[in-house]
Amino acid sequence: MTPSATDASGDGRGRARAEPADRTASVWRARGMPALLAMTALGFAGYAVLLPVAPLWAVSGGVDAAGAGLVTGVFMFCTVIGQLFVPAALHRFGWGAVLVTGLALLGAPSLLHLLSAELVPVLAIAAVRGAGFAVLTVAGSSAVAELVEPARRGRAIGAFGLAIAGPQLVLLPLAPWVAETVGYWVVFLVGALPLVAIIPAVRLARHLHASHHDPDEPRHAPAATRFAELRALAAPVGILLGVTLAGGALLTFVPQLLDGAAAVAALVFVTASAAAARWLVGGLADRVGTHRLPWPFVLVTVAGLALVAWSVSPGVPTAPLLLTGAALVGLSYGGLQNLTLGEAFAVVPRDSVYASTVWNIGFDTGTGIGAVVVGALAAGFSFQVAFVAAAAIVLMTLPLALMRRPVLEQR
């Protein structure tokens, strides 16, 4: 079935309607999904390989834990700022031009790391890559809602999540080990893979009818409408902030808490449990709804962070406790990503790019805050104090997970 040409949504974007298909049909073969999944896997490979290694590269240049956390924080800050402009860019320039530019900004600067390990150049590279990552995150998650109808959206988000988690499962654990045993240059070369993602991105843009964007159409919904949508998104995005704070902290600092194979194993536990949860929760969400499922995952996050904090206490078996805590955080990290994105699309049914933008801002803000706050607390006090504080912050999102969601009128 062919997506329709355009639809007059409140932001004036030309949209490809999600195709009305059999609920039992495979989301993997839905029109445009193979191109989206290929672009996503290659783009996130470039992101994943540098997430733990760019801070390590800065540490090799002489910075402490606070400086290492700042590398991730700057990357995520620039991602969040960039995400604010992605809807307008899609409206003005179309999917093809925006996707190509974003992937180039994410991938091309990777090799520039080899010029210097000093903090300022590393932060500058992180800022540019963050702007490119903004495009990949907003456009990628929005495309899921454009390509697949709501009845199969949980599974589609799960497939999209596997395309994100697959590269992370392999590259996040191995990247620090490869950097320190083979050489950082290998990691920085892999970090340029988003350039290869431009090929499927061009195919995806055709499916999304990039040529139908009309720059003369109004792109902003009324202020009262946007305020109502933000209120509806507050609960899922608030929950997301908490769990991504936990995930961002673990992914940034695990290589500094454990050595060698133990660090690799901890990162595998985080990414593998996250990948499994993102896929398995999707089908369950399609059957029972997204709003009933988040609260147990919030409690699992708190339990996981508590174990991580305990693991870095003097006189305890660090590796077993940290590995268990990492697996628990990974489980909730993946499950809540799926559930909160599905909830965002459900409560703002009129505009997938707007919902995607707000959701991604929450995701990357949480990741950046996790790296910066845990890094600062670890440098000033200890990692134990830092992870206890992170657990307390996550626990404060539990009331949001227990709230009944507002349902906005379909427009």
N, C-alpha and C positions, 0 to 999 in steps of 0.2 A: 504494500500500500504506500502511496506517495504522500508525503507531508504536504499540507496546503501551503500556499505561497506566503501569505501574510495574514496577520490578524491585528486588529486595532487595539492593542493593549494599552494600558494607561501610560506606559513610558514610550510608546510609539515604536518599539522595536519590531522589525519583521521577524515573525516567529514561525518555526516549523511546528505544526501541531503534533503532539504525541500520537503515534499511530494507534487506532483502535484495533487491537488484536485479541486473539484467543488468550484467556487468562492462563492457560496451561502452556502456551507457546514459550519457547526458549528466549530469554532476554538476550542471550549471547548473540543471536542471529537477527535481532531487531534491526531495522534499517538504520544505518549510521553507527550502531554500537561497536562493530569490529574496529572501525577507524578511531572512535573515541577511546576504546580500551587500549589500542596500540599507542596512541598519542600519550595517554595517561601513564602507561607503564614506562615508556622511554623518558618522559618528562620527570616523573617521580624518581627514576633511577638517578638522574643528575642531582636531584634534591637529596635523596637518601644517602648517597655515598659521601656527601660533604657535611651532612648534619653533625655527625660526631667528629669528623676529621678536621674541619675548619677550626673549631676551638682547640683541638690538639696542636694544629699547626701554629696557632697563636701562642700556645703554651711553650712550644719549642722555640719561639722567638722571645720568651722571657716573661710572659704575663702570668698572673695568678688565677685562682678560680673565678674571681669576679670578672677579670678580663676575658676569660674563656666564655663565661655566661653572656658577656656583652656581645660577643660575635653572633650568637644565636639571637640575642635580643634585638640587635640592629637589623639582622635579616628579617625577622618577623615584624618589626616596626615598619620597615619599608614595604613589606608585603601588605600589611594592613592599610597603609596610606595609599598604596597602589590600587588596592581592591575598591576603594571609594570611587575611582575613576574608570573602572572597567565597564560598568553599564553604559556610561556616556560614550566611551570609545567604541563599544560594539555597535551602538546606535549610529555613530558618526561614520565609522570606517568599515564596519562589517566584520563578520567572524574571521574571514581568512586573514586579512591584514593584521588584526589584533592578535590572533593566535601565533602567527609567524613571528611578529615582533616580540611577543612575550617569551616564546621558546628560545629565540636568539639571545635575549637578555639573560635568561636563566642559564644557558649552556656556554656561550662564548667566553664569559669572564673566568671560567674555572681554571684554565691554564695560567692565568695571570698570577695565581697564588705563588707560582715558582719564582717570581721576581723578588718576593720579600715575605718574610714571616713576621715582620713588625706589625704591631696592632693596627695602626692607622691604615695602611694599605689593605690589610685583611678586612677591616670594617668597611672600607670603600667598596671592595668587591662584594661583600655581603649585601650592601645597600642596593647595588645594581641587580644582583641576582634576586633579591627580594622583590623588586619591581616586576621582574619576569615571572616569578612564582605567583604573584598576585593574579596575573592573567590566567595561568594554568589552573589555579584553584577555582576561581569564580566561573570561568567559562566551562571548565570540565564538569563541575557538579551541576551547573545550570543545564548543560546539554542533556544530562540524564533525564530531567523532567521534560525537555523538549522532544526527546526521541521515544519515550516509553510512557504509556498511559498509567493513571494512578493505580489501577488494579494490580499491576505487576511492578510497581515502582520500588517496593521494598527489595525484591530480588534484583532489580536493575541497580539499585544503590549498592547491594551486596556485590554484584559483579564489578561495578566501578571501584568498590572498596578493595576487591582482590587485585585489580590492576594497580592500585596504589600500594597495597600491602606486599604484593609479590616481590617487587624490587627491594622493598625495605627489609623483607625477611632474609634476603640473600646479602644485600649490600651493607645494611646498617651494622650487622655483627662483624662482617669480614673487613670492612673498610679500615678501621683502626689497626687491625693486625697486618693487613697488606701494606698500609702506609709505613709502619714501623719495621717490617721485616723485608719487604721488597723495595719500597720507595714511595714517597708521597706523589711522585710524578704519575704513577699508575692511577691513583685515586683521582687526581686532577684531570687525567685524560677521560676516565669514565664519567666524570662530572660534566663533560661536554656532550653527553648523549642527548640532551634536549634538542640539539641541532638536528639529529636524525629524526626526532619526533615531528619535525616540520612536514615530512612527507605524508603521514596519515592525517595531520592537522588540515592540510589542504583538502583532502578527501572529505573529512568531517565537515568542513565549511560548506562544501557543495550540498551536503544533506541538510544543513541548517539554513539553506537559502540565503547565503550572505549577500547576494546581489539585490535582495528585496529591502534592504535597509534604506529608509527615506530620511535624510537628514533634516527635512523641513517639517516632519511630524513632531508634535510635542512629546517629550519623553518623561515629564514629571507628573506623577499623580498629585491630586490636591493634598495640601499639608495635613488636613485632618485625616485623610485616608492613610497617609504614610505614618502618622502618629499611632493610629489604631493598629497598623501592621507591626510597628515596632513593639507595641505593648504585647501583641500576640506572640511575637518572637522572643520576648524577654525570658520566658521560662526555658525553652530548649537551648537558647544561646547561653544562658547563665549556667545551665548544667554542663554544657560543652566547655565553657571556660574552666570549670573546675577540673574536669578529667584531662583536658589538654595541658593544663598547668602541671598535673602529675606526670603525664607522658613526656612533656618537653623537658622537665627536670631529669627524669630517668635517662632519656636518650642522650642528653648532653653530658651527664656526669658519671654514668656507669663505667666508661673507660678509665675514669680517674679513681673509682672505688674498688675495682677488681683488676687483676693482671691477667694477661694472656688468654688462655682457654676459658677461664671463668667469666671474663668480660664478654667474650664472644657468646658464651652460653646464655648470659643474662639478656643480651640484646636479642638473641634468637627467641628466648622465652617471651619477651615483650612483643616482638613482631609476629611470631607464629600464633600466639593466643589472640592477638588483635585481628589478624587475618581470618582466623577461624570464626571469631565472634561476629565480625562484620558480615560474613557470608551467611552464617546460620541464623542470625537474628533477622535477616531480611525476610525470609519466608514466614517466620513467626509473626513479624510485624504486619505482613499482608493479611494474615488470618485474624489477628486479634486487635490490630491497631498499634500505633507507635506510642500513644500517651500512657498506656498501662504498664510499660516495661522498664522505664529508666531507674526507678528508685532502688531496686536491688543492686544495680551496677554501681550506683553512687556509694553504697555501703561496701561493696567489694573494693572499690578504689581506696577508700579510707583504710580498710584492712591491709591492703597491699602496701600502702605507704607506711603504715605502722610497722609492718615487718621489715621494710627497708630501713627505717629509722633504728629499729632494734638491731639490725644486722651490723650497723657501724658502731655499736656500743663496744667498749672494751671487754674482752674476755668471752665473747660469744662466737659461735661458728658463723662467720660472715657469709661465706659463699652459699650454703644451703638456705639460710634465711632470706638473703637478698634475691636468690633465684626464685624462691616461692613468691616473694612480694612482687617481683618483676612480672611473673606470670599472671598474678591477680590483677595488677594494674593494666597489663596488656589486654586481658579479657574485657575489662570495663572500657578501656580506651577504644577498642574496636567496636564493641556493642553500642556504646553511646554515640559514636560517630554516625553509625547507621541510623539509630533511632532519632537523634536530634535533627539530622538532615531531612529524614522523612517527615518529621513533625513540622519543620520549617516550611516544607512544600505544602503540607496539609493546612496550616493556619494562614498562609498567604497564597491562596490558590490562583490568584490572578497573574502572578509575575514571578517566574522562576529565577530570573537574573537577580531581582531584588532580594528574594529569600536566600539565594545562594551567596550573594555579596555579604549580607548581614551574618549568615552562618559562618562563612569563611573568615570574616573579621573576628568573630568570636573564637574560632579555632586557632588562628595564628596569634591573636592577642594572648590567649591562654598559654600557648607554647612559649612565646617570648617572655611573658611574666614568669613562667615556671623556671626558665633558664636564669633570668636576671635575679629574681628574688632568692631562689635556692642558692645560686652562686654567691650572692652578697651575704646571706646568712651563714653560709658555710665558711666564707672568708673571715667573717666577724666573730662567729661562735664555733659551730661545728656542723658537719653534715647531719648529725643526729637531730639537732635543733631545727635545721632547715627542713628536713622531711617531716618532722612532727608539725611544724607550722603549715606545710603544704597539706597534710592530712586534715588539719583544722579548717583550712580554707575550703577544701572539698566538702567537708561535712556541712558547711553552711549552705550548700546547694541542695541539700535533701528536701527542704520545704518546696523548692521549685519542682522537684521530681514528683511530689505528691499532689501538686495542684491539678485541678481540672482545667483543660485548655479552653480558651475562647475560640469559637468557630466564626470566622468572618464570612460574610455573605459572598457567594460567588458573583463576580461581576463580568 
